[in-house]
């Protein structure tokens, strides 16, 4: 029997066999809202394009991820996600897959223009209540919380089932990232709402659970500025 003592190094995380690594990238900054004007709508949801700042952020996301192995790219049906993904998709030669279940939470009567931004900025009583109760469906006509949660759970499980042992980039929205990470961690519903534009979060999906590995990584953004909390759009 050897007399040498056992040497046990600290454990380093490795995705288990069959797991899927999912990068959750929030789209770049979208064009500003103008009071009294509406964004273009897609299936009833506001569909602004990227602002020039968002286009620059998309290029910086590309520079960050171009040297990493990415097997597939998914976007929502709202154009700001496709525009953010475009530089990376072109660089890697990957055609993005548009999944309507990855779209942002539907905000009912606050959809279309700058109503949501205005109400949050002005601390409208319903906006205050929305954050106190941590549910989007405080807004009249908004998507029910259980419906929003279910469609995102199904979308993540569907992506994972299609890409075992692979890494996938999902270009999505602030509310989407918040809900997915809430489900991964069983946190308070809005604990991860507020991911910055063009930030990268990271989960590993296994048969048993979703594992959070990273939240709101913005180290690749050279011109990172913020004017206050903006959890969506």
C-alpha positions in Angstrom: 0.0 0.0 0.0 1.3 3.4 -1.0 2.3 5.7 1.8 1.9 8.8 -0.3 -0.9 11.0 0.9 -3.8 11.6 -1.5 -3.7 15.0 -3.2 -7.2 16.3 -4.1 -7.4 19.4 -6.2 -10.5 21.6 -6.2 -13.2 20.5 -8.6 -13.6 22.4 -11.8 -17.0 22.5 -13.4 -17.5 20.5 -16.6 -20.8 20.2 -18.4 -22.0 16.6 -17.9 -22.4 14.4 -21.0 -25.4 15.3 -23.1 -25.7 18.8 -21.6 -26.3 21.9 -23.6 -24.5 25.2 -23.0 -26.7 28.1 -23.8 -25.4 31.7 -24.1 -28.2 34.2 -23.5 -27.3 37.4 -25.3 -29.5 40.4 -24.8 -30.0 42.4 -28.0 -28.1 45.7 -28.5 -29.7 49.1 -27.6 -32.8 49.7 -29.6 -33.9 52.9 -31.1 -35.3 55.5 -28.7 -39.0 55.9 -28.1 -40.6 59.2 -29.0 -43.6 60.4 -27.1 -46.8 60.1 -29.1 -45.2 57.8 -31.8 -45.4 54.1 -32.0 -42.8 51.6 -33.1 -43.6 49.3 -35.9 -45.6 46.3 -34.7 -45.1 42.6 -35.2 -47.9 40.4 -34.1 -49.0 43.2 -31.8 -45.6 43.7 -30.2 -43.3 46.7 -30.5 -40.6 45.9 -33.0 -37.9 48.7 -32.9 -34.7 48.4 -34.9 -31.3 48.7 -33.3 -30.0 52.2 -32.6 -26.5 53.1 -33.9 -25.2 52.3 -30.4 -26.9 48.9 -30.6 -25.2 48.2 -34.0 -21.8 48.9 -32.4 -22.7 46.6 -29.5 -23.6 43.9 -31.9 -20.1 44.1 -33.5 -18.5 43.9 -30.0 -20.5 40.8 -29.2 -19.3 39.3 -32.5 -15.7 40.1 -31.6 -16.2 38.5 -28.2 -17.8 35.2 -29.4 -16.1 34.8 -32.8 -13.2 32.9 -31.3 -15.5 30.7 -29.1 -17.1 27.5 -30.4 -20.8 28.1 -31.2 -22.8 25.4 -32.9 -26.1 27.2 -33.5 -27.6 30.7 -33.2 -31.2 31.4 -32.3 -33.1 34.7 -32.4 -36.6 35.8 -31.6 -39.0 37.0 -34.3 -38.4 40.6 -33.2 -35.8 42.2 -35.5 -33.5 43.7 -32.8 -32.4 40.2 -31.9 -31.7 39.2 -35.5 -29.8 42.5 -36.1 -27.7 41.9 -33.0 -26.9 38.3 -34.1 -26.1 39.2 -37.7 -22.4 40.1 -37.3 -21.6 36.9 -35.4 -23.8 34.7 -37.8 -22.0 36.1 -40.8 -18.5 35.6 -39.2 -19.3 32.0 -38.3 -21.3 31.2 -41.4 -24.3 30.1 -39.3 -27.9 30.8 -40.4 -29.9 31.9 -37.3 -33.0 30.0 -36.4 -36.0 32.3 -35.5 -38.1 30.9 -32.7 -41.3 32.9 -31.9 -41.3 31.5 -28.3 -38.2 33.5 -27.6 -39.9 36.8 -28.1 -40.3 39.3 -25.3 -43.1 39.3 -22.8 -46.2 40.8 -24.3 -47.1 44.0 -22.4 -50.7 44.5 -23.4 -51.9 48.1 -23.2 -48.3 49.2 -22.8 -47.1 47.7 -26.1 -46.1 49.5 -29.3 -44.6 52.8 -28.4 -42.7 54.3 -25.5 -45.5 53.7 -23.0 -43.6 51.1 -21.0 -40.5 53.2 -20.8 -42.5 56.3 -19.9 -44.5 54.6 -17.2 -41.4 53.1 -15.6 -39.4 56.3 -15.8 -42.3 58.3 -14.3 -42.9 55.7 -11.5 -46.5 55.2 -12.6 -48.5 53.4 -9.8 -48.9 50.3 -12.0 -45.2 50.2 -12.8 -44.4 50.5 -9.1 -46.9 47.7 -8.4 -45.4 45.6 -11.2 -42.0 45.6 -9.6 -43.3 45.2 -6.1 -45.3 42.1 -7.1 -42.6 41.0 -9.6 -45.0 40.1 -12.4 -45.5 41.7 -15.8 -49.2 40.9 -16.0 -50.0 43.7 -13.6 -50.1 45.7 -16.8 -53.6 45.6 -18.3 -53.8 43.0 -21.1 -50.2 41.7 -20.6 -49.2 38.1 -21.1 -50.1 36.0 -18.0 -47.1 35.1 -15.9 -47.7 31.3 -16.2 -48.0 31.5 -20.0 -44.8 33.5 -20.3 -43.0 31.1 -18.1 -44.3 28.0 -19.9 -43.4 29.1 -23.4 -39.8 29.9 -22.3 -39.4 26.7 -20.4 -40.6 24.8 -23.5 -38.3 26.8 -25.8 -35.2 26.2 -23.7 -35.9 22.5 -23.4 -36.5 22.3 -27.1 -33.2 24.0 -27.9 -31.4 21.7 -25.5 -32.9 18.6 -26.9 -31.8 19.6 -30.4 -28.2 20.3 -29.3 -26.8 17.8 -26.8 -23.1 18.3 -26.1 -23.2 21.6 -28.0 -23.0 25.4 -27.3 -25.8 27.5 -28.6 -26.2 31.3 -28.7 -29.7 32.7 -28.0 -30.1 36.4 -28.9 -33.1 37.4 -26.8 -34.6 40.1 -24.6 -34.3 41.4 -21.1 -37.5 39.9 -19.8 -36.7 36.6 -21.4 -33.3 36.4 -19.7 -34.8 37.3 -16.4 -37.5 34.6 -16.6 -35.1 31.9 -17.8 -32.6 32.6 -15.0 -35.4 32.8 -12.5 -36.4 29.3 -13.5 -32.8 28.1 -13.4 -32.2 29.3 -9.9 -35.7 29.3 -8.3 -35.1 32.9 -7.4 -37.5 35.8 -6.9 -39.2 36.4 -10.3 -37.4 39.6 -11.1 -34.0 38.8 -9.5 -32.3 38.7 -12.9 -34.4 41.3 -14.7 -32.2 44.1 -16.0 -29.5 42.4 -18.0 -27.7 45.1 -19.9 -27.9 45.5 -23.7 -25.5 43.2 -25.5 -24.6 41.4 -22.2 -23.9 37.6 -22.1 -25.5 35.3 -19.5 -24.8 31.5 -19.5 -26.7 28.4 -18.4 -26.0 24.7 -18.8 -29.1 22.5 -19.4 -29.0 18.9 -18.2 -31.8 16.3 -18.0 -32.1 17.1 -14.3 -31.7 20.9 -14.0 -30.6 24.2 -15.5 -27.3 25.5 -14.0 -26.5 29.2 -14.0 -22.8 29.8 -14.9 -22.8 33.6 -15.7 -25.0 36.6 -15.6 -24.7 40.0 -17.3 -21.1 39.7 -18.6 -20.4 43.1 -20.3 -16.6 42.9 -20.3 -16.6 43.0 -24.1 -18.4 46.4 -24.3 -15.9 49.1 -24.8 -18.4 52.0 -24.6 -20.6 50.7 -21.8 -22.9 53.4 -20.4 -26.3 53.3 -18.6 -28.9 55.9 -17.9 -30.9 53.9 -15.4 -32.8 50.6 -15.2 -34.5 49.4 -18.3 -35.6 45.8 -17.8 -37.1 45.3 -21.2 -37.2 46.2 -24.9 
